[in-house]
Amino acid sequence: MASPQVWDEWLSLREAADMLGIHPATVRLWADRNEIPSRRTSGGHRRFRRADIESRLRQDQVSKPSAAAQMLVQSILGRIRFAFTDGTLRTFSWYQPFNETALDAYRSLGRRVLELLLRAITDGTQKEELRREAVLLGTEYGSITCNAHVPVADAVRAFLYFRTLIDESVLQLAEVRGSRDLHQDIPWLESLYQIQTITNEILPALIEAAQK
C-alpha cells in the first residue's frame, strides 16, 4: 500500500496525462469540466492529486466494453495486424516514406483513436467532447507527419486506408451479428455513422497541423 505522502503527491498536467495514457489537452478539458479535481499553482499551472488520477484509472478499468465492442476491437486489430504481416502495406507507394519512429508514433495514436471510437458507440460520451478529442488526435497526427517529413498526401492515404479497415469490420459484424440478434447490444449501422463522424473530424485536423 502506498504511503500517505505518495498518495497525496501532486502531479503536473503532463504527468497526469502520462498516467492516464491520454493527451494533456484532454486532461485539461476534463479538469475544466470538473471531471477530475485539480488546483493551480501561484504561477497558474495545473496540479492533480495522484489519488484522484488513480481513482479515475480504476473507474476506467471497471467500465469495460461489452462483448460486442470487444469483438469489434479484435476484428479491427486482426485486420490491421494482417495488413502488416502479410506484406500488403509494403506494396503501397504511400507507405514508403514512413520511418520506424513515425510508425511507432502512429501506432500509439491508433490505439487512442480506437479507444475514442469505442467510447462513441458504447458509453454515451457527449458528442462535443468526442469532437474535441478527435480534433486533438488529428492535430497530433499532423504534427508527427510534419516532424517525420512525410508528405501530407501520403499521411491522408494511410489514414483513409486504416479507416476503411475499421468500416469493413463494423459492416461485417453488422451482417453477422445483425442477422442473429433480435436485441443488438450495439446498433452497428448507427455505430458506423458515429465512427465516420469522428474520423471526419480527425482528418481535417491532421491536414491542417501537417501543413504548418
C-alpha positions in Angstrom: 0.0 0.0 0.0 1.3 3.4 -0.9 2.4 5.8 1.9 0.2 8.8 2.6 3.0 11.0 1.2 2.9 9.2 -2.2 -1.0 9.1 -2.2 -1.2 12.9 -1.7 1.5 13.6 -4.2 0.7 16.4 -6.7 1.3 15.7 -10.4 1.8 18.1 -13.3 -0.5 18.1 -16.2 1.9 16.1 -18.3 2.5 13.5 -15.5 -1.3 13.1 -15.0 -1.7 12.6 -18.8 1.0 10.0 -18.9 -0.6 8.0 -16.1 -4.0 8.1 -17.8 -2.5 7.4 -21.3 -4.2 10.4 -22.9 -3.2 13.8 -24.3 -2.6 16.6 -21.8 -5.2 18.7 -23.6 -7.8 16.0 -22.8 -6.8 16.1 -19.1 -7.2 19.9 -19.2 -10.6 19.5 -20.7 -11.7 17.1 -18.0 -10.4 19.5 -15.4 -12.4 22.3 -16.9 -15.5 20.1 -16.8 -14.7 19.2 -13.1 -14.4 15.5 -14.1 -11.0 15.4 -12.4 -10.2 17.6 -9.4 -7.3 20.0 -9.8 -5.7 23.1 -8.4 -3.5 25.8 -9.7 -0.1 26.9 -8.5 0.8 30.5 -7.9 2.2 30.5 -11.4 -1.1 29.3 -12.9 0.0 25.7 -13.6 -2.4 22.9 -13.0 -1.7 20.2 -10.4 -3.5 16.9 -9.9 -3.5 14.7 -6.8 -2.2 11.2 -7.5 -5.1 9.7 -5.5 -7.6 11.3 -7.9 -5.8 10.1 -11.0 -5.6 6.6 -9.5 -9.3 6.8 -8.8 -10.0 7.7 -12.4 -7.9 4.8 -13.7 -9.9 2.4 -11.5 -13.2 3.8 -12.9 -11.9 3.3 -16.5 -11.0 -0.3 -15.7 -14.5 -1.0 -14.3 -16.2 0.5 -17.4 -15.2 -2.4 -19.7 -16.8 -2.5 -23.1 -19.5 -5.1 -23.9 -18.7 -8.4 -25.6 -19.8 -7.0 -28.9 -17.5 -4.0 -28.5 -14.6 -6.3 -27.7 -15.4 -8.4 -30.7 -15.2 -5.2 -32.8 -11.8 -4.3 -31.4 -10.5 -7.8 -32.1 -11.8 -7.7 -35.6 -10.2 -4.3 -36.3 -6.8 -5.3 -34.7 -6.9 -8.6 -36.6 -7.2 -6.7 -39.9 -4.5 -4.3 -39.0 -2.1 -7.0 -37.9 -2.7 -8.9 -41.1 -2.0 -5.9 -43.2 1.4 -5.5 -41.5 2.3 -9.2 -41.5 1.2 -10.3 -45.0 3.2 -7.6 -46.7 0.2 -5.7 -48.1 1.3 -2.4 -46.7 4.7 -2.6 -48.4 3.0 -2.7 -51.8 1.6 0.8 -51.4 3.8 3.7 -52.5 2.3 5.9 -49.7 3.8 3.5 -47.1 7.4 4.0 -48.1 8.0 7.5 -46.5 7.1 6.2 -43.0 10.2 5.5 -40.9 10.1 3.4 -37.7 9.9 6.5 -35.4 6.8 7.7 -37.3 5.2 4.3 -37.4 5.6 3.8 -33.6 4.0 7.2 -33.0 1.2 6.4 -35.4 0.6 3.0 -33.7 0.3 4.8 -30.3 -2.2 7.3 -31.7 -4.1 4.5 -33.4 -4.8 2.8 -30.1 -6.1 6.1 -28.7 -8.4 6.6 -31.8 -9.8 3.1 -31.3 -10.5 3.9 -27.6 -12.3 7.1 -28.7 -14.4 5.2 -31.2 -15.4 2.6 -28.6 -16.5 5.4 -26.2 -18.5 6.9 -29.1 -20.5 3.7 -29.6 -20.8 2.3 -26.0 -20.7 4.9 -23.2 -22.7 7.8 -24.4 -20.0 10.4 -24.1 -21.1 13.9 -25.1 -20.7 14.5 -28.9 -18.9 17.8 -28.4 -16.3 16.2 -26.1 -15.7 13.4 -28.6 -15.3 16.0 -31.4 -12.8 18.0 -29.4 -10.7 14.9 -28.6 -10.9 13.8 -32.3 -9.5 17.2 -33.3 -6.7 16.9 -30.7 -5.8 13.4 -32.1 -5.8 14.8 -35.6 -3.5 17.6 -34.6 -1.1 15.1 -33.1 -1.2 13.0 -36.3 -0.4 16.1 -38.3 2.5 17.1 -36.0 4.0 13.6 -36.3 3.6 13.8 -40.1 5.3 17.2 -40.3 8.2 16.2 -38.0 8.8 12.9 -39.8 8.8 14.8 -43.2 6.0 12.5 -44.5 4.1 14.0 -47.4 0.7 15.1 -46.3 -1.0 13.3 -49.2 0.6 10.0 -48.1 -0.5 10.5 -44.5 -4.0 11.1 -45.7 -3.9 7.9 -47.8 -2.7 6.0 -44.8 -5.4 7.3 -42.6 -8.1 6.5 -45.2 -6.7 3.0 -45.6 -6.9 2.2 -41.9 -10.3 3.9 -41.6 -11.5 1.5 -44.4 -10.4 -1.4 -42.3 -12.5 -0.1 -39.4 -15.5 0.4 -41.6 -15.2 -3.1 -43.0 -15.1 -4.6 -39.5 -18.2 -2.8 -38.5 -20.1 -3.8 -41.7 -19.0 -7.4 -41.3 -20.2 -7.5 -37.7 -23.5 -5.8 -38.7 -24.1 -8.6 -41.2 -23.1 -11.4 -38.9 -24.4 -10.2 -35.6 -27.4 -8.3 -37.0 -28.8 -11.4 -38.6 -28.6 -13.3 -35.4 -29.5 -10.9 -32.6 -33.1 -9.6 -32.2 -31.8 -7.2 -29.5 -28.4 -5.9 -30.6 -26.2 -4.6 -27.8 -24.6 -2.3 -30.4 -26.7 -0.7 -33.3 -24.0 -1.5 -35.9 -25.1 0.7 -38.8 -25.7 3.7 -36.5 -22.2 3.0 -35.0 -20.7 3.2 -38.4 -22.2 6.7 -38.8 -20.8 7.7 -35.4 -17.3 6.3 -36.3 -17.3 8.2 -39.6 -18.4 11.4 -37.8 -15.4 11.2 -35.5 -12.8 10.2 -38.2 -14.1 13.1 -40.3 -13.0 15.4 -37.5 -9.6 13.8 -37.3 -8.7 14.1 -40.9 -9.0 17.9 -41.4 -7.1 18.5 -38.2 -4.3 16.2 -39.4 -4.0 18.1 -42.7 -4.0 21.5 -41.1 -1.4 20.5 -38.5 0.8 18.8 -41.1 0.8 21.8 -43.3 2.1 24.0 -40.5 
